[in-house]
Amino acid sequence: MSKRLLIFAVCPFLFWSCARIARVMDDSPPVSLGEFYTQVNMWVEYPKPILSSNYHMGEMIPLGSSVTLTAANARDIKFIYNGRQFTLRHERRHTFASIGELQNRMFKTTNPLESAAFTSLSAQQQADVRAGNVTVGMTKEAVLMAYGYPPENETSSTAANTWVYWRSKFQPRKSVTFADGKVVSTIGF
């Protein structure tokens, strides 16, 4: 009897895990390689890979940087920035988007510094976005540009009113709370 109970208790977890894994395993490499612009500020402890879980340690590759995507597979996107080779690693347990969706979040052929989302910000907010700072009054788009996407295992959707970020695996989490699409409070920033 206890074995049957264990199976019923484990099955829902296994079903959920398998469904989630199947969703992210259905990745295809990014559609195109070549010249792009970074759509968010990205942090890297070079030469380690940049993790899609979006830890905020090391040097920053600024929003709007010109990069060349050189290779991609279901796990990694390799690119060159300022003459150095970088790897963006798709952390499937933290980022549920496909590798193609991850590319679209991080790299596009249009410069975000020339977008209406950026140019409509105040001069102070533009400076904060460029510096990677999140401040009260910023729009969700500005927070994405400044700080990148929150890990999806903590924040299931950017439509949510609270986003949770990590500085690293071992440091406390940070959170941003929105009301009417603008930052009303931050914790840990």
N, C-alpha and C positions, 0 to 999 in steps of 0.2 A: 504494500500500500504506500509506503513512504517513497519508493522509487517513482510511482506514478505521480505523486504530489510534486516531486522535484521536477519532473518533466513538464508538468503544467505550469509550474512557477518559472522555469527557464525559457519555455517556448516563446512567450510574448517578447522577452528581451531579444532572443535570437532572431525572431521575425523582424523586429524593428531594426536591429543591427544589420541584418542581411539586406533589407530593403534600402537602407541608407548607403551601404557599401555598393550595392548594385547601381544606385543612382550616380555615385561619383566614379565608379569603374567604367561607366559608359562615356569616357572622355575621348576626345580626339585632339590631336595637336592643334595649336593655334592655326588659323586659316592662312596667315601670311607672316612672313619674316621681312625684315628690312628696317627702314627708318621710322621711328615713332617718337612720341613725347611721353614722359611719365605723367600720369594723371593724378598722382598723389605723392606726397613726400614719403620716401622709403628709407628705413634704417637698416644698416648692415654692419656686422662685425667682420670686416674683410680679413681673410678670404673665405670665411664661412658663407654658406648660402643665406639668402634673404628668405625667411620663412613666411608663408602666407598667413600664419597665425599672428603676424604683425607685432613682434616684439619691438620695443623702442630703446635699443641700445646701439652704441657705436656711432659711426658717421652717418650723415643724412645725404641721400641723393635727392636733390630738390625737385619739387613739383615743376613741370614744364621743361625738364632736362631732355635734351636730344639724345636718344639712344639707338643702337642698332641691334635688333633681335637677330641672332645668328643661328639658333637651333632650338628645337622644342620636342618634347615627348610627353607622355601622359603624366609625368612627375615634375619635370623641370622646364623652365624657359631660360635660355642663356642669352645674355645681351652684353653689349660693350658700352661703357660710359667713361668718358675721359681717358680712353686708351686702356682701360682695365676690363677684364672679363668678369661678369657677375652671373650668379645663378639665382633665379627666383624658384624656390622649392614649394610645391603644392602640398601642404600639410592637410591631408584628407580628413583627419579627425577633428580639425578646427575650421576648415574651409570646405563647405559642402558644395560649392560651385564647381563646375567642370573646369578643366584647364583652359578651355576656350573662353569661358566666362571670366576666369581669373585674368587672362590676358586683356580682355576688354575693360576690366576694372582698372588695370594698372598702366596700360599702354594704348594710345590711340594716335592717329596721324594728325590730329588737331592739337594745337597748343592750348592747354587750359588757361594759361595766363592771358589769353586773348578772348576767352569765353565771357558771355554775359554774366555767368555765375561768379566769376572772379572780378571782372571790371565793375560790377554793381556794388561791390563791397566798399566800405569806407577805407580811407588810406591806412588807418590803424589796423583794421581787420585784414587788409591785404598784407601788411607787414607781419601780422600774427600768423597768417596762413603760410607765408614764405618761411617763417622761423619754426613752423611746426607746433605752434601754440594753439590751444583751444580756449576760447574766452566766451563769457556771457554775451549773448546777442547774436552769435554766429548762426548762420543757417546750417541745415544738415549737409548741404553740398560743400559749404566752407569747411566743416569739420572733416568731411571725407578727404578734401584736398589737403588739409593741414595734417591730419593724423592717420589717414587711411581707413580701411574697412575694419570693423571690430571682428574678432573671431566668432564665427557663426554658432559654435557650440555654447557660447555665452550670450550672444545677441542673435536671435534667430532671423531677424529682419531689420533692415534700416528704416522700416516703417514704425518700429517700436519707439517709444518715448524715452527709453533708457538704453544706452549703449555701454558695454563693458569692454575695457581694453586691458592688456597686460603690459607691464614694463619688461618682464622676463618671466621665465618659468618659476622663479623663486621669490619674486618681489610682489608686493601687494597689487591688487587690481585697481584700476582707475575707472571712474564712471562719469558719463555725461548725461544730463537729463534735459529733455526738450519739452516745450509747451508751444503749441501753434507753430511748430517747425523751427523754433529757435532755441538756442541754449539758454536755460534758466539757472542751471547750477552744474558745478563740476566737483568731483571728489578725487583727490590724489594728484591733480595736475599742478 
